[in-house]
Amino acid sequence: MTGVWLVPAAIWLIAAVVLWAPVVADRRPEGEAHTLSLTVLLALALFTGNGIVAYAAVAVSAALHAHAALKWDRAATVAMALSAAGAFLAAIALWRGNGELAFIGSTAAMAMRVGLVPFHVGTARLADRFAGLQTQQLATTVGLMVAHLRFGVAVPLAYDLAPLFVRYGAVMTLAPALMAMVQRDLRGFYRNATVMHGGMLFAAMGAAGHGHLAAALMVMITTALAMAGVGLMVSALEARVGAVSLNGPGGYVRAFPRLAAAFLIFGGSGVAMPGTAGFIADDLMLHALWEESVIGTLLIIVGSATLAIATLVAYSKVFLGRPVSSLAPDLTVRERWVAVLLVVLLVWLGITPGVLLTPADSYLRAVAEVSMATLR
């Protein structure tokens, strides 16, 4: 009975930190009402025991993201709107007792939100134009993933398509990782790192169809925390020095030592740095994928290694080299609090993952079994 409230509460708190991070760091009071609405909808999606309500809450969240993206990018608006339609389809399908259609709608919504190639345009444009909104939509995607694990995978179709989803997601990690290696600016690196993680999330979601629920959850949470941190640090650096070229002089570590350290930790966690949640997430995912596809597992390993190299190259080109000075300050107090909190969560989950994963695995399996029995 404890897990019924403890697990959703823990997931909600982690996702809420990611959701509020850009608002706190950027001091945007105009975003507080919007973010508060998303926080309530996220809680509704996580705490309800009704799949229809969960998907409806996720659909409204995606619609709010689509509205917020209107002034930034049309492609991002369309992507968020299509994700809302997919989640709404899942809610309607569950209401009519059609679990397989619910799975299709939920999968389509996830593909749009995580940035899976070729449905990645909206997510990529958000990463390019407004990392804060991309961070927030990634936070509410945690609610969509949990809804998918609780109510979407409880059908034979999810089991049958698991190997295909794993292989496709694995393939779609490699191209963005290679693209991250040849980017000319830091924003391009962040964009391709985001899309690369979309492939990993889709592969993990596919593995969930064969029962690897906790692995998929951990990959989702880690991606939200790590990529939120990378996006916020990229935006913080650009706010101080303008667009950052990877062919420039570099040397920003002396001017912005805290920012440089935070960027390295967040980037490292995204590529399985030991001692962080990224290491645990990759370990769980690789064990899960090995059971589904050896080739897919190898592709994920190569993609992760490639992105790790790209991360180190980006860090060295931006922060190392001949030191340069700047009149702009290092991370502000608000930015420091956000960075520290995200790092603490990544390290906490990396050192004591069982605190969340053990009860979460039991909770998700119990709910999925109930959902399966209901659909039958």
C-alpha positions in Angstrom: 0.0 0.0 0.0 2.9 2.3 0.7 4.2 2.1 -2.9 0.8 3.3 -4.2 1.7 6.8 -2.9 5.5 6.6 -2.3 6.6 5.7 -5.8 4.4 8.3 -7.6 5.3 10.9 -5.0 9.1 10.3 -5.6 8.7 10.4 -9.4 6.6 13.5 -9.2 9.1 15.3 -7.0 12.0 14.5 -9.4 9.9 15.6 -12.4 8.7 18.7 -10.7 12.3 19.8 -10.0 13.0 19.5 -13.8 9.8 21.3 -14.6 10.5 24.3 -12.4 14.3 24.4 -13.1 14.1 26.9 -16.1 11.6 29.1 -14.3 13.8 29.4 -11.2 17.1 29.7 -13.1 15.8 32.3 -15.6 13.7 34.3 -13.2 10.7 34.3 -15.5 7.7 35.1 -13.3 5.4 35.1 -16.4 6.0 31.3 -16.6 4.9 30.5 -13.0 1.2 30.1 -13.8 1.9 27.9 -16.8 4.4 25.8 -14.8 2.0 25.4 -11.9 -0.7 24.1 -14.2 1.8 21.6 -15.6 2.8 20.5 -12.1 -0.8 19.8 -11.2 -1.4 17.9 -14.4 1.8 15.9 -13.8 0.6 14.9 -10.3 -2.8 13.9 -11.7 -1.2 11.7 -14.3 1.1 10.0 -11.8 -1.3 9.6 -8.8 -4.5 8.5 -10.5 -5.3 4.8 -10.8 -7.4 5.4 -13.9 -5.6 5.2 -17.2 -8.2 7.4 -19.0 -7.5 10.2 -16.5 -3.7 9.7 -16.7 -3.6 10.0 -20.5 -6.1 12.9 -20.5 -3.8 14.8 -18.1 -0.8 14.1 -20.3 -2.8 15.2 -23.4 -3.7 18.5 -21.7 0.0 19.0 -20.7 1.1 18.5 -24.3 -1.6 20.9 -25.5 -0.2 23.5 -23.1 3.3 22.9 -24.4 2.0 23.4 -28.0 0.4 26.7 -27.0 3.7 27.9 -25.3 5.7 26.9 -28.4 3.5 29.0 -30.7 5.8 32.1 -30.4 9.0 30.1 -30.8 8.5 27.6 -33.6 5.7 26.2 -35.7 7.2 22.7 -36.1 7.5 22.4 -32.3 3.9 23.5 -31.9 2.7 20.8 -34.4 4.8 18.1 -32.7 3.4 18.9 -29.3 -0.1 19.1 -30.7 0.3 15.7 -32.4 1.6 14.3 -29.1 -1.5 15.6 -27.4 -3.6 13.9 -30.0 -1.8 10.6 -29.4 -2.4 10.7 -25.7 -6.0 11.7 -26.2 -6.4 8.8 -28.5 -5.0 6.5 -25.8 -7.5 7.9 -23.3 -10.4 7.3 -25.7 -9.2 3.8 -26.5 -9.0 2.8 -22.9 -12.5 4.2 -22.3 -13.7 2.0 -25.1 -11.7 -1.0 -23.8 -9.3 -1.1 -26.8 -5.9 -1.7 -25.2 -4.1 -2.1 -28.5 -5.3 1.2 -29.9 -4.3 2.8 -26.6 -0.8 1.3 -27.0 -0.6 2.8 -30.5 -1.7 6.2 -29.4 0.7 6.2 -26.4 3.6 5.1 -28.5 2.9 7.8 -31.1 2.8 10.4 -28.3 6.1 9.2 -26.9 7.8 9.2 -30.3 6.8 12.9 -30.8 7.9 13.9 -27.3 11.3 12.2 -26.9 12.6 13.2 -30.3 12.7 9.9 -32.1 14.0 10.2 -35.7 12.1 11.0 -38.0 9.6 12.5 -35.6 12.3 14.6 -33.9 11.9 17.9 -35.7 9.7 19.5 -33.0 12.0 18.5 -30.1 15.1 19.5 -32.1 13.7 22.9 -32.8 12.8 23.4 -29.2 16.4 22.5 -28.2 17.5 25.1 -30.8 15.2 27.9 -30.0 14.2 27.6 -26.3 15.9 25.0 -24.1 13.6 26.0 -21.2 10.5 24.8 -22.9 12.3 21.7 -24.1 13.2 21.0 -20.5 9.6 21.4 -19.3 8.2 19.2 -22.0 10.8 16.6 -21.1 9.7 16.8 -17.5 6.0 16.1 -18.3 7.2 13.3 -20.7 8.1 11.5 -17.4 4.3 11.4 -16.7 3.6 10.1 -20.2 6.3 7.3 -19.8 4.8 6.3 -16.4 1.3 6.2 -18.0 2.7 4.1 -20.8 4.3 1.6 -18.4 1.2 1.4 -16.2 -1.5 1.3 -18.8 0.0 1.1 -22.3 2.1 -2.0 -22.3 -0.5 -4.4 -20.9 -1.4 -5.7 -24.3 0.0 -8.5 -26.5 0.9 -6.0 -29.2 3.4 -4.4 -26.9 5.1 -7.8 -26.4 5.1 -8.6 -30.1 6.6 -5.2 -31.2 9.2 -5.0 -28.4 12.1 -6.5 -30.5 11.3 -4.1 -33.4 11.1 -1.1 -31.2 14.4 -2.0 -29.5 16.2 -2.4 -32.8 14.8 0.8 -34.3 15.5 2.9 -31.2 19.1 1.5 -31.1 19.7 2.4 -34.8 18.3 5.9 -34.2 20.9 6.6 -31.4 23.8 6.2 -33.7 23.2 8.9 -36.4 22.5 11.8 -33.9 25.6 10.7 -31.9 27.7 10.9 -35.0 26.2 14.3 -35.9 27.1 15.6 -32.4 30.7 14.8 -33.2 30.8 17.2 -36.2 28.8 20.2 -34.9 30.3 23.6 -35.2 28.5 25.2 -32.2 27.5 24.2 -28.7 23.8 24.5 -29.4 24.1 22.0 -32.2 25.8 19.6 -29.8 22.9 19.9 -27.4 20.3 19.4 -30.1 21.9 16.2 -31.3 22.5 14.9 -27.8 18.8 15.4 -27.2 17.7 13.5 -30.3 20.2 10.7 -29.5 18.6 10.2 -26.1 15.2 10.0 -27.9 16.4 6.8 -29.6 17.6 5.4 -26.3 14.2 6.2 -24.7 12.3 4.5 -27.5 14.5 1.4 -27.2 14.0 1.3 -23.5 10.2 1.8 -24.0 10.3 -1.2 -26.4 12.1 -3.3 -23.8 9.3 -2.5 -21.4 7.0 -4.5 -23.6 8.9 -7.6 -22.3 8.7 -6.6 -18.7 11.7 -4.3 -18.2 9.6 -1.6 -16.6 12.1 -0.3 -14.1 14.8 0.0 -16.7 12.6 2.2 -18.9 11.6 4.4 -16.0 15.2 4.9 -14.9 16.3 5.8 -18.4 13.5 8.4 -18.7 14.2 10.0 -15.3 18.0 10.1 -16.0 17.4 11.7 -19.4 15.1 14.3 -18.0 17.6 15.3 -15.3 20.8 15.1 -17.4 19.5 16.8 -20.5 17.7 19.5 -18.4 21.1 20.3 -16.9 22.9 20.4 -20.2 20.3 22.6 -21.8 20.3 25.0 -18.9 24.1 25.3 -18.9 24.2 25.8 -22.6 21.6 28.6 -22.3 23.4 30.1 -19.3 26.7 30.3 -21.2 25.1 31.7 -24.3 23.4 34.4 -22.2 26.8 35.5 -21.1 28.9 35.3 -24.3 26.5 34.8 -27.1 26.5 31.9 -29.5 29.3 29.5 -28.7 31.4 28.2 -31.5 33.2 24.9 -31.1 35.9 26.3 -33.4 36.5 29.3 -31.2 39.3 30.0 -28.8 37.6 28.3 -25.8 39.1 28.9 -22.4 35.9 29.8 -20.5 36.7 27.5 -17.5 38.5 30.4 -15.7 35.7 32.9 -16.2 32.9 30.4 -15.4 34.3 27.5 -13.3 31.0 26.5 -11.7 29.2 26.5 -15.1 32.0 24.4 -16.6 31.9 21.9 -13.8 28.1 21.6 -14.0 28.2 21.1 -17.8 30.7 18.3 -17.4 28.7 16.5 -14.7 25.4 16.8 -16.6 27.0 15.8 -19.9 28.8 12.9 -18.2 25.7 11.6 -16.5 24.0 11.6 -19.9 26.6 9.1 -21.1 26.8 6.8 -18.1 29.4 8.5 -15.9 30.0 6.3 -12.8 28.5 7.6 -9.6 25.5 9.1 -11.3 22.1 7.9 -12.3 23.3 7.7 -15.9 25.6 4.8 -15.0 22.7 2.8 -13.4 20.3 3.7 -16.2 22.7 2.4 -18.9 23.5 -0.7 -17.0 19.8 -1.6 -16.5 19.1 -0.7 -20.2 21.9 -2.8 -21.6 20.9 -5.8 -19.6 17.3 -5.4 -20.8 18.4 -4.9 -24.4 20.7 -7.8 -24.4 17.8 -10.1 -23.9 16.0 -8.5 -26.9 18.7 -7.9 -29.5 22.5 -8.3 -29.4 22.9 -6.0 -32.4 20.7 -3.4 -30.8 22.7 -3.5 -27.6 26.0 -3.1 -29.5 24.5 -0.1 -31.5 23.5 1.5 -28.2 27.0 1.0 -26.8 28.6 2.5 -29.9 26.1 5.4 -29.8 26.7 6.1 -26.1 30.5 5.9 -26.6 30.3 8.3 -29.6 28.2 10.8 -27.6 30.7 10.5 -24.7 33.5 11.4 -27.0 31.5 14.3 -28.5 30.8 15.6 -25.0 34.4 15.6 -24.0 35.3 17.3 -27.3 32.7 20.0 -26.8 33.8 20.5 -23.2 37.5 20.8 -24.2 36.8 23.2 -27.1 34.5 25.5 -25.1 36.1 25.5 -21.6 39.7 24.5 -22.0 42.6 26.2 -23.9 44.1 29.6 -23.3 42.1 31.2 -20.5 39.8 34.1 -21.5 38.3 36.7 -19.1 34.7 37.9 -19.1 32.8 40.7 -17.3 29.8 38.4 -17.0 29.4 36.6 -13.7 29.6 32.8 -13.2 26.4 31.0 -12.3 24.0 33.2 -10.3 22.7 32.1 -7.0 19.4 30.9 -8.5 21.3 29.1 -11.3 23.6 27.5 -8.7 20.7 26.2 -6.6 19.1 24.6 -9.7 22.4 23.0 -10.8 23.1 21.7 -7.3 19.7 20.2 -6.9 19.9 18.4 -10.3 23.3 17.1 -9.5 22.2 15.9 -6.1 19.4 14.0 -7.6 21.7 12.4 -10.3 24.2 11.4 -7.7 21.6 10.2 -5.2 20.0 7.9 -7.8 23.5 6.8 -8.9 24.6 5.8 -5.4 21.3 4.4 -4.0 19.2 3.5 -7.0 17.4 0.8 -5.1 15.6 3.4 -3.0 13.5 4.2 -6.0 13.9 1.3 -8.4 12.9 -1.6 -6.1 9.5 -0.2 -5.0 9.0 1.3 -8.5 9.4 -2.1 -10.1 6.9 -3.8 -7.8 4.5 -0.9 -8.2 4.6 -0.8 -12.0 4.3 -4.5 -12.3 1.3 -4.6 -10.0 -0.5 -1.8 -11.9 0.3 -3.4 -15.3 -1.1 -6.7 -14.2 -4.3 -5.0 -13.1 -4.5 -3.2 -16.4 -4.0 -6.4 -18.3 -6.7 -8.1 -16.4 -9.1 -5.2 -16.9 -8.5 -5.2 -20.7 -9.1 -8.9 -20.9 
